[in-house]
């Protein structure tokens, strides 16, 4: 079974930066890749999306601060997070679909923003 392995979460001060990574456990051609986040007591939120061709979309709350990118040959998606706010604290999950529209999820990585 294909798994997505996440890394890069941690504790940062407000205004700091983190880069999250998410890579497939085996070679597979992935299409749309996304990042979701869920804070305690909150609904899951779609943060950013990127197509295989590189078209991106962002939630209004992170636009201008976060950047999603991908390396197709390595089946890896990144989320560069700058100017982090306490409101950004959440568990971040990556998601991807293959050419058969099978859906894959990462295990989640914790992002904490606190002074």
C-alpha positions in Angstrom: 0.0 0.0 0.0 1.3 3.4 -0.9 1.9 5.7 2.0 2.8 9.4 2.2 5.5 10.2 4.8 5.5 13.7 6.3 8.3 15.6 8.0 9.3 19.1 9.0 6.8 20.0 11.7 7.9 21.6 15.0 7.7 24.5 17.3 8.4 28.0 16.0 7.9 31.6 17.3 5.4 33.9 15.7 6.9 35.3 12.5 9.1 32.2 12.0 9.2 29.7 9.2 8.9 26.0 8.6 9.0 23.8 5.5 6.9 20.6 5.5 7.8 17.7 3.2 5.7 14.8 2.1 7.0 11.9 0.0 5.4 8.7 -1.4 6.8 5.5 0.0 7.3 4.0 -3.4 7.5 5.1 -7.0 4.1 6.1 -8.3 2.8 8.8 -10.6 0.8 11.2 -8.5 -1.5 13.9 -9.8 -3.1 16.5 -7.5 -1.3 17.0 -4.2 -2.7 19.0 -1.3 -2.1 20.1 2.3 -4.8 20.1 4.9 -4.7 21.2 8.5 -6.8 20.6 11.5 -6.6 22.5 14.8 -8.1 21.3 18.0 -11.9 21.9 18.0 -11.8 23.1 14.4 -12.9 21.6 11.1 -10.3 20.3 8.6 -9.2 23.1 6.3 -7.8 22.8 2.8 -4.6 24.9 2.9 -3.1 24.6 -0.5 -3.3 22.5 -3.7 -1.0 21.9 -6.6 -1.6 20.1 -9.8 1.0 17.9 -11.6 1.5 20.8 -14.0 2.2 23.2 -11.2 -1.1 25.2 -10.9 -1.6 26.3 -7.3 -4.4 27.4 -5.1 -4.4 28.6 -1.5 -6.8 29.3 1.4 -7.3 33.0 1.9 -5.9 32.6 5.4 -2.4 31.6 4.2 -2.2 33.3 0.8 1.0 35.4 0.5 2.7 33.6 3.4 2.7 29.9 2.3 4.0 28.3 -0.9 3.2 24.8 -2.1 5.6 23.2 -4.5 6.4 19.7 -5.8 9.1 17.5 -7.3 7.4 15.0 -9.5 10.4 12.8 -10.1 10.7 12.3 -6.3 6.9 12.1 -5.7 7.4 14.9 -3.1 5.3 17.9 -2.2 6.5 20.8 0.0 4.8 23.5 2.0 6.9 26.5 2.8 5.4 28.4 5.6 6.6 31.9 6.4 5.4 34.6 8.8 3.7 32.0 10.9 0.9 33.1 13.3 -0.4 31.3 16.3 -3.6 30.7 14.3 -1.5 28.5 12.0 -0.9 25.9 14.7 -2.4 22.6 13.7 -1.7 19.1 12.6 -0.9 19.3 8.9 -1.8 16.4 6.5 -0.7 15.9 2.9 -2.9 14.2 0.4 -2.4 13.0 -3.1 -4.2 11.2 -5.9 -2.8 8.9 -8.5 -4.0 8.5 -12.1 -6.7 6.1 -11.1 -8.0 8.7 -8.5 -6.8 6.5 -5.6 -6.5 8.7 -2.5 -3.4 8.7 -0.2 -2.8 10.5 3.1 0.2 11.4 5.2 0.3 10.6 8.9 0.2 14.2 9.9 2.8 16.5 11.3 2.4 18.9 14.2 3.0 22.6 13.7 3.1 24.7 16.9 3.5 28.5 16.8 4.1 30.0 20.2 6.3 32.6 21.9 
